[in-house]
């Protein structure tokens, strides 16, 4: 008994408010009787809060707790409980926002995996139970319903506020009672929350005198909702479900996946105490949003979904086609209501139905007058067709009227009436003829021609009566005119093809084409087509040519030549006109920059001389010309067939390299020859866009490619090609020695070549040169089998030879 009293005292101590520190609780007189398993989760949270408020951890108070009699096992349990609470806090952190507000109820989460109803996908209402966002789950944050009946598992929040304070969360026990401290047990099971509140207030007022006097107030609220058990039969996922006591029929049906393949949507039974309590018709909710059938559930309720009695199919031009369930007494008009009625293209005068007679199929037509009386039969298939793609009163006019369009036809309409409706004839209308395309009775078309001028005067012969679907065409005089053009080319700012108008002259055309260019000459050639009714074999000319002279400085010519349709005008270019063209000089010259070519055959020596000549640091072997590759050169290469085969890509790679990579062609210049003799072929004639590049003197020789070390070696005039290869360690495993070449500073290249038998002549090395060793091409090694084959062939040839020379 004493130990129990100590445990109670310790429990009360652990439940004190957070104003006490963790040391005060753990410094009790005797902690040997503490049993951590008896502490609630709220007690553990309070201890954790007290430790955090004092900036202490559980490890820091371990020695104190053990010295006061707490066993190491109990302390380990306490430490583990605190750690578990911290983990739970982190896991539930995302739900703390509004759910921790005072007064929000707790409820065990209930859910079910949703599966797409493939079998019933066309049945009206099946999508209601496939949508995970529509679950009819009760809202736990609303005020407590006054008619809510309490039962075991519910939890009440009882508070006394005022002079006396009290706050406790009390569960309803399995016996249906709540146990309130100092008040005792109160039976509340089977009572509504309103009646239970009054009963609890009366019991508390007998203990708390301030409640009786009104100095303190009592509030009772539902803080935790119990879970009830319901059974669902006939659903896609039948079974027993534990759901909230606030749940409704639709919530339970959603958890069960809705009616099964053959389940009814119109007569679902809610069975309570072995009796049908409610017949649920889901169509009331689907069609009009009426939730009167969505009643609350009670423990041990059964939801039974029987098989349907009458289902029909409605397809075609309705707003919501599908399979619908019909109840006794409903007609075809109700079916149209379920489908939201006809759509805008529906033929509404009658509906075709395919019926089953028990022996065979039967086709019937329901007239519009029968919609409210016809009773659909089980298995009926209704098809609503579309209206015909034709018009009952259409007539069309197009052509030279102000408003060509489709108009409404009426009996007795004539040609003049339709033209008046189209705002009348245009000025260019052709009055001698109009055409009517008419549909005959055999559905073939005929053309009716009328005199439009007499028709507009009201003459009955021409102003005929029209028929529906007639297409009236009013011609324009412009339709019969050829579209005339003239062409101007040559030294004109906007050469092009222009429209011809009557009285068009050369001056008019020149102005329309933007005027003459500055290089236009006085000579103009005009070509005119020859028109004749007779063939003149003696005249070899195909066109008639006119050569005239104009004043190039003026767009207004004194001789204003009159043009005719399809004339071609060519403005000739001046015989002598040269715009200044330039070349560029870079590198080691006195005055680098751009220079104009002064002569028709300007030489490199002349331009370098104008640039001040070479500097003292220039390399005489480093003069070269970089000439841009022109588009015509690439086109010439494309037109050459190298006969390499269709699959060979050598020519394609060469063309691509010239287009994308190589921008200039390098012309090496032997400057020594140029200085000695300006008339030598080394003194190259320059072209516009050329760049003369003079390299500075370089005392090294660069060695690159497939060598062991890419490097620059000081130039030694007494050493040759092999010296520089040896100076970088020689060739690597892939180096191709016999194809090694040298590039001189002026861009010229040289390669070693065979002189006699195994002797090779290497090119001379100059300062600033670059030696390149290429990579050997990969060759496929012969296999042992290939060598054996070759050997066998040689042996066979030897045997044949011996046989042949034997006497």
Secondary structure, DSSP 8 states (H G I E B T S, - for coil): -HHHHHHHHHHHHHTS-TTS-HHHHHT-S--TT--GGGS-HHHHHHHHHHHHHTT--GGGGHHHHHHTT--HHHHHHHHHHHHHHHHHHHHTGGGHHHHTSTT--B-----------STTTTBTTGGGGT-TT------TTS---TT-B--TT-EEEEEEEESS-EEEEEE--TTSEEEETTTEEEE-TTSBHHHHHHHHHHHHHTT-HHHHHTSEEEEEEEEE--EEEEEEESBTT-EEEEEETT-BHHHHHHHTTSB-TTEEEEEEEEEETTEEEEEE-HHHHHHH---TT--B--TT-EEEEEE-S-EEEEEESBSS-EEEE--TT--HHHHHHHTTSB-TTB--SEEEEEEE-SSSEEEEEEEGGGTTT----TT-EEEE-B--SS-SSEEEEEESBTT-EEEE--TT-BHHHHHHHTT-B-TTEEEEEEEEEEE-TTS-EEEEEE-HHHHHTT-TTTS-B--TT-EEEEEEGGGGS---EEEEEESBTT-EEEE--TT-BHHHHHHHTT-B-TTEEEEEEEEEE---SS--TT---SEEEEEEE--TT-SS-SS--B--TT-EEEEEE-SS-----EEEEEESBTT-EEEE--STT-BHHHHHHHTT-B-TTEEEEEEEEEEE--HHHHHHHHT------SS--HHHHHHHHHHHT--EEEEE--HHHHHH-TTSTTS-B--TT-EEEEEE---EEEEEESBSS-EEEE--TT--HHHHHHHTT-B-TTB-GGG-EEE-TTS-EEE-EEEETTEEE-----TT-EEEE-B--------HHHHHHHHHHHHHHHHHHHHHH--
